[in-house]
């Protein structure tokens, strides 16, 4: 059974050093990078992807993937906005959105754990289903509604800190405690490391898989609420590419794609690195298709490095 460790290895330091060097290089290339407005914008963007990445860390540690989180985040915002326009109590609307997203996570988990559908295939199908539901609810048009509480969640401050950043920090703290200080967290690492050994140790592998997909969907729903509050609108196409950004952030942060090892704290480094790359490309006026190519290369390099390292240890 693989055990969690909080010690940083060379790979962790390498990512951290790369992040610092990148920030220095970008600040030299474009002074606007270190402006207060840009830094605050960068932190807000990092927070939304970071919340999703925290949930993705659970899933990848368990040895699976979930590419439906972007669509789930969009659905969360659309449900709240649609219910709000009908006069539904906001807190009931939020509860309904989170509950629906949790059910989606439950379905993903059952498909993977009970029916043995590969996680990529199961969640890919769920993306199509959810996007279809989004188009059905919205008619293909964004829903705009001024909701003070959501606006404060997406654009407000507390003690000078943007609210999305505070939500992200709280999510990271809770996720870290769950993964490192609870029996459930230890079981997640065990399942990702060796399912057969986990079963022999009396762990209900199927239940652990289902739970991580539910956690991931709920955190995606929370991220969707923050995103909706920040934009003041809910779009049926919101969250596009968030799944790849989250997976890239988690893998770059050192979580093994084969499962069994990783840390939500290390995921933060990956989140910040990906956000800085996106932000710098925008500031430098680099075309968006180069951004996609660069992100894809980063994922390939990170996954390749992880696979190669495991092959050498085998």
N, C-alpha and C positions, 0 to 999 in steps of 0.2 A: 504494500500500500504506500502510495506517495504521501509524504507529509508536507504540510505547509511550512514555509520558512520565510521570515521577514528579512533575511539577509540579502543584500544586493550583490549580484554577480557582475562580471565584466560587461555583460550585455546591458544591464540596467544602467551602469555608469556610461556606457557608450551612447545610449539613447539620450541620457541627460546632458552629456557633453555636446552631442549633436544639436540638441535643442538650444543650448546656450549659444553655441557658435552661430547657429542659424539666426537667432534673434539679433546678435551683434552685427552680422553681415547685412541683414535687412535694414537695421536702424541706420547703417552707413549708406546703403543704397537709396533709402527713402526716409528722411527725417520724420515724415508724417506717421511712421509706424509707432513711435513712442509718444505721440500726442495723447493727451488725456482722453479725448473723444474716441480715438481709435482703440486705445487700451481697454476702455470700458466696453466698447462694442465687441472687441475680441473676447473679453471675459464672458459677456452675455452669450455669444455664439458658442463658446466652449462649454458653457453650462448646459445648454440644451443637448448637445451631442454627448456631453459628459454623463448626464442622467441616463441616457439611453445606453451608453457604453458600460455603465455600472451594472445594468441588468444583463448586458451581453457578456460581461465577465463571468457571471454565474453560468450562463448557458455554455460558453466555450470551455470553462473549467470542467463541466460535466461531460465534455466530449462531443458537443453538438453545435449547430449554428441556427440562427434565426434571422431570416432576411425579410420578415414581415413587419419589423418594428417601425419603419418609416410610415407605412400605411396605417398601422395601429395608432401612431401619434396623430396622424391627420384625422382619423376617425374620432378620436377623443375630442379634439377641438370642434369638429363639425357637430357632434352630438350635443355638446354644451351650448354652442351657438344656436343650433336649431331649437333646442328646448327653451333657451332664454328668450327667443323671439316669440314663443307661444305663451310667455308669462310664467313658466315653471320656476319654482324657487331655485336660485343658483346652486345652493349646496346640494339639493336633490339632483340637479342636472349634472353636477360634477360627480356625485356618487354613481349616477347611472352610467356616465361615460367610463368611469374606472371599472365598474362592474362588467360592462359589455366587453371591454378590453381584456379583463381577467378571464372571461369566458373564452375569448379567442385564444388566449394563452393556454387555457385548459384543453381546448380542442387540439392545438398544436402538440401539446404534451402527450395527449392520448394517442394521436396519430403516430408519434415517434416511439413512445414507450410500449403501448399496447398492440399496435398494428404493425410495428416495425417498419414504418415508412421512413426512409432517410430524411434527416431533419431539413436538408436543403430543399428536397422535393416537397415535403409537407408545407414548409413555410412559403415556398414559391407559389404553391397553389393558393395559400391563404392570402398572399398579396393580391392575386387576381380577384379573389372573392371580395376582399375588403375594398379594393378600388372600385369594384362594381357597385357595392353598397354605397360608397361615397358619392358616386355619380347619380345613383338613384335618389339619395337624400337631397342632394344639392342641385340636381339638374345640370351639373357641370359648371355651376357658377359659384364663386366665393360667397360666403355669408358674412356680412359685416354688421356688427352690433357693438355699441359702446357699453362695456360692462366694467364699472370702476374697480371691482375686486380683481378681475383678471388683468386689467390694465396695470394695477399696482403690482401684481405678481410678475408681470413681464417687463415693466419699465420702472417700477418703484425702487426705493433705496431703504436700507435699514442701517443706521449708524454709518452712512456713507458708502455702504456696500450694496451693489445691485441685488435685488431680490432673487433673480435667477441664480446668481452665484451662491447665495445663502441656501437656496433649495438644493443646489448641487452638492455643497459641502455637507448638508444634513444627510443626503442620500449616500454619499461616500462613507460617512461615519457609521451609519446604520449598516450598510453593506459590509464594511470591514468587520464590524462586530459580529454580524451573522456568520460570515465566512470563517472567521478565526476563533470565535469564542463560543460557538454553539455546536451541538451534536449534528444538527442539520448541515452546517458548513463543512464539518469534517467528512460527513457522508458524501457531500457533493464532490470533494476532492477525491475521495475513495472511488466513487463511481466513475469519474473521469479517468482515473489512473488504471483501474482494473475492475471491470464489471463482475467477472467470475469470482474474484477474491472477495469482492463486496458482498455478493450473494452468500458465499460461504461464511462470511462474518455476520450474517443475519440482517443485512441492510436490504430494505425494499427498494431495489434499483428503479423500478418503474415509477414509484411514487416520487422519488427524488428528481427524476427527469421531468415529471409533470409539474412539480413545484417550481423548478427553475424557469420553465417556460411561462408559468403564471407570473412569477416575479418580474421577468423580463417585460411581459406585456403591460403590467401595472406601471412599471417605471417608464415605459414608452408613453403610456397614457398621461402620466404626470408631465413628461417632457412636452407632450402635445398641448397641454393646458398652458404651460409657460410660453410656448411658441405662439399660441393663439393670443395670449395676453400681450405679448410683445408686438405682434403685428396688428392687433385689433381686428383681425379677420380670420376666418377659417376656410381654407381652400381644399378642394378635393384632391389636389395634386401636391399638397404640402408634405414635407418629409421625404421627398424623392431623394435618393442616394444617401439618406441618413443611415441605412443599414450597412452600406459599405464603409462609410466613415467610422461607424461604431466598431465594426469588425477590425478595420485597419488600426484604430486606436488601441483596442484590446491586445491585438497581436504585437504591435510595435511596443506596447508596454511590457511585453515579456510573457504573456499568457500563452501556453502551448496550445497549438491548434489540435493536437491529439488528446488534449484534456489532462486533468490531474495536477496541474500546477499553474500558478499565476496569482495575482493580487490586484484588488481594486485600487490600491494606492499606486501601484505601478501603471495602472491604466490611465491615471491622471496625466502622467508624462506623455503618453501616446495621444491623449485628447488635446493637450496643449500644443504638441508638435503638429498635429494635423490641422488644428485651427490656425496656427501661425502660418503654415504653408498656404492654406486657402486665403487668408487675409493678405499675405504678401503678394500672392499672384494677382489679387484684385488691385492692390495699391500700385503694382508695377504695370498694370494694364495688360497682363498676359491673357491670351484668349482662353476661354473656358475649356476647350477641347484638350489643351495642353495640361490643364489641371486634372482632367480625368485620366489622361495618360500617365501623369506623374503619380497620382494616387494608386493606380493599378500597379505601377512598377514598385511602389513602396510595399504594397501588400505582397507581391510576388517575392520581393527580397526578404521581407520579414518571415514569411512562411517557409521560404527556401532555407533560410538560416536556421530556423527552428527544426525543420526536417533533417537537415544535414547534421546538426548538432546531435540529434537523437540517434542518427544512423552511426555516428562515430562512437557513441556511448554503448551501442548495442553489442 
